[in-house]
Amino acid sequence: MTYDYVLYEVEGPVATIWQNRPQQRNAQNEQMLDELNDAVLRAGADPEIRAVVLSGKGGHFSAGHDLKEGQIKRQDFTPEERWAYETRSYMDYCLNIYNLPKPTIARVEGACIAGAFMVANMCDMIVASEEAFFADPVLHTMAVAAVEVLVHPWVMGSRKAREFLFTGEPMPAKDALECGMVNRVVPATELDDAVHTLAHRVAQAPPFATAVLKKSLNRTQETQGFNVALSAHFDAHQLTHFSHEAARGKADGGFSNSITRNKVGASVR
């Protein structure tokens, strides 16, 4: 695949995949998500790659799904059409990151919002700059039950996830570190070095044993109900797209306002 919105870089055994729509704060349109998925699978299939970093150009990880494109292309989707699109582009693509047989690191600076929150938290580790923040304002802005992939309670704990989702307020990187969602928080000037050091250290591990260990770690979550829980929420999320609350929100301009109110000024969800 030729990439327009993703950059794929290799340094020794480490592949770095950059979301690359900096003028849009890396808002994830359909093409970017397709390219991102292709790049992830490409890194997974390359026997020379032993660790994968996901990041974003221009000072932000990503401001989430591109709502402007969604208004144009998908606002009149039937339930069947929305189910098919979101299964492929959101759920399946996220699980491809989660199930990649190589360690993955999210390098997060600036905004990591909603759809981007899902992507970052499919990674095995997160390194964030001190200025980074995480948010999922979907409940408040769209009257929809969070994002499609409800990884939140698995990465920050149930109590914190409830506060995070019910308030819709952004979580600073230091709070994400305290609740265990983020591995390391460093000054912005040290972010590249911190990610480089971690990725190359991880890449020194024997690749087959690492792949087996990652499968065991994933299976631990699976035995606790990870896949069932994600699937159950995905079904519920689809229902709320077609609720009277969501329809009233669109009629009152809530959908458009969720674009203009966004903290980083991008067309996101």
ZAMARGU-4260 file (C-alpha; in steps of 0.2 Angstrom, whole numbers, plus 5000, padded with zeros to 4 digits):
<rodrens>
0) 5000/5000/5000 | 5006/5018/4996 | 5004/5029/5011 | 4998/5047/5011 | 4994/5049/5029
5) 5006/5037/5038 | 5025/5037/5038 | 5034/5020/5040 | 5052/5021/5047 | 5064/5008/5051
10) 5079/5009/5062 | 5087/4993/5065 | 5075/4981/5073 | 5062/4995/5077 | 5048/5001/5066
15) 5040/5017/5069 | 5023/5021/5062 | 5018/5039/5062 | 5001/5046/5060 | 5004/5060/5048
20) 4990/5073/5046 | 4998/5086/5057 | 4987/5100/5051 | 4972/5091/5057 | 4980/5085/5073
25) 4981/5068/5065 | 4962/5066/5065 | 4960/5048/5059 | 4950/5048/5042 | 4946/5031/5034
30) 4961/5031/5023 | 4973/5034/5038 | 4965/5020/5047 | 4967/5008/5032 | 4986/5014/5030
35) 4989/5012/5049 | 4982/4995/5049 | 4992/4990/5034 | 5008/4997/5042 | 5005/4987/5058
40) 5003/4971/5049 | 5018/4975/5038 | 5029/4977/5054 | 5021/4961/5061 | 5026/4951/5045
45) 5044/4958/5044 | 5056/4945/5053 | 5069/4959/5055 | 5057/4970/5066 | 5056/4966/5084
50) 5047/4981/5091 | 5035/4993/5085 | 5032/5011/5090 | 5015/5021/5086 | 5016/5040/5086
55) 5010/5056/5078 | 5018/5070/5069 | 5016/5088/5073 | 5015/5088/5092 | 4999/5077/5094
60) 4997/5058/5095 | 4980/5060/5087 | 4964/5070/5090 | 4953/5055/5086 | 4941/5050/5072
65) 4938/5063/5059 | 4920/5068/5062 | 4920/5080/5047 | 4923/5065/5035 | 4910/5055/5045
70) 4897/5069/5043 | 4900/5068/5024 | 4902/5050/5021 | 4893/5040/5035 | 4880/5051/5044
75) 4866/5042/5034 | 4873/5024/5037 | 4860/5011/5041 | 4863/5001/5056 | 4870/4987/5045
80) 4882/4999/5036 | 4888/5007/5052 | 4891/4989/5060 | 4901/4984/5045 | 4912/4999/5044
85) 4915/5001/5063 | 4919/4982/5065 | 4932/4983/5052 | 4940/5000/5054 | 4938/5002/5073
90) 4937/4985/5082 | 4946/4974/5070 | 4960/4986/5067 | 4962/4989/5086 | 4963/4971/5089
95) 4976/4969/5075 | 4988/4980/5086 | 4983/4971/5102 | 4987/4954/5094 | 5003/4959/5085
100) 5016/4946/5090 | 5029/4959/5094 | 5030/4972/5108 | 5021/4989/5104 | 5024/5006/5111
105) 5013/5021/5110 | 5023/5037/5109 | 5011/5050/5115 | 5012/5069/5115 | 4999/5082/5115
110) 4981/5075/5112 | 4976/5057/5113 | 4957/5058/5111 | 4943/5045/5109 | 4947/5035/5094
115) 4966/5038/5096 | 4964/5033/5115 | 4958/5016/5108 | 4973/5014/5097 | 4986/5020/5110
120) 4979/5008/5123 | 4980/4993/5111 | 4999/4995/5113 | 5009/4985/5126 | 5017/5000/5133
125) 5014/5019/5133 | 5027/5033/5135 | 5020/5050/5136 | 5027/5068/5137 | 5022/5078/5152
130) 5011/5089/5141 | 5001/5074/5134 | 4983/5071/5139 | 4970/5058/5136 | 4951/5060/5134
135) 4935/5051/5129 | 4921/5065/5128 | 4910/5054/5117 | 4896/5052/5130 | 4894/5071/5133
140) 4897/5077/5115 | 4887/5064/5105 | 4876/5055/5118 | 4884/5038/5113 | 4891/5025/5125
145) 4910/5030/5124 | 4920/5024/5109 | 4919/5007/5100 | 4932/4998/5109 | 4930/5000/5128
150) 4948/4996/5134 | 4947/5009/5147 | 4943/4998/5163 | 4957/4986/5158 | 4970/4999/5157
155) 4966/5011/5171 | 4954/5001/5183 | 4936/5002/5185 | 4934/5017/5197 | 4945/5028/5187
160) 4937/5023/5170 | 4920/5027/5177 | 4926/5045/5182 | 4935/5047/5166 | 4920/5042/5155
165) 4906/5049/5165 | 4914/5066/5166 | 4922/5067/5149 | 4936/5077/5157 | 4954/5075/5150
170) 4967/5066/5160 | 4984/5073/5161 | 4999/5061/5158 | 5004/5062/5176 | 4987/5055/5181
175) 4988/5042/5168 | 5004/5037/5175 | 4997/5036/5193 | 4983/5025/5188 | 4994/5013/5179
180) 4988/5017/5161 | 5005/5025/5156 | 5022/5017/5159 | 5033/5032/5159 | 5031/5051/5158
185) 5045/5062/5153 | 5048/5080/5148 | 5044/5083/5130 | 5062/5086/5126 | 5066/5069/5132
190) 5052/5059/5124 | 5061/5053/5108 | 5076/5047/5118 | 5065/5038/5131 | 5055/5029/5117
195) 5071/5025/5107 | 5079/5018/5123 | 5064/5007/5128 | 5060/5001/5110 | 5078/4996/5107
200) 5079/4987/5124 | 5064/4978/5121 | 5070/4973/5103 | 5085/4964/5111 | 5074/4950/5118
205) 5073/4934/5108 | 5059/4936/5096 | 5050/4919/5097 | 5050/4919/5116 | 5044/4937/5116
210) 5030/4932/5104 | 5025/4917/5115 | 5026/4928/5131 | 5015/4941/5123 | 5002/4928/5118
215) 5002/4922/5137 | 5000/4940/5143 | 4985/4942/5131 | 4978/4926/5136 | 4978/4931/5154
220) 4966/4945/5149 | 4956/4934/5138 | 4953/4922/5152 | 4947/4937/5162 | 4934/4941/5149
225) 4943/4954/5139 | 4937/4949/5121 | 4919/4946/5128 | 4918/4962/5136 | 4925/4972/5121
230) 4912/4963/5110 | 4898/4966/5122 | 4902/4985/5123 | 4904/4986/5104 | 4886/4979/5102
235) 4879/4992/5115 | 4889/5006/5107 | 4880/5002/5090 | 4863/5003/5099 | 4866/5021/5106
240) 4871/5028/5089 | 4852/5026/5085 | 4844/5031/5101 | 4833/5046/5103 | 4846/5055/5113
245) 4859/5054/5099 | 4846/5060/5086 | 4841/5075/5097 | 4860/5079/5099 | 4862/5079/5080
250) 4846/5089/5078 | 4852/5102/5091 | 4869/5103/5083 | 4878/5093/5096 | 4887/5083/5083
255) 4894/5098/5075 | 4898/5106/5092 | 4908/5091/5096 | 4919/5096/5082 | 4921/5115/5086
260) 4922/5112/5105 | 4937/5100/5104 | 4951/5106/5115 | 4964/5105/5101 | 4953/5112/5087
265) 4952/5097/5076 | 4938/5087/5068 | 4938/5073/5080 | 4929/5060/5090
</rodrens>
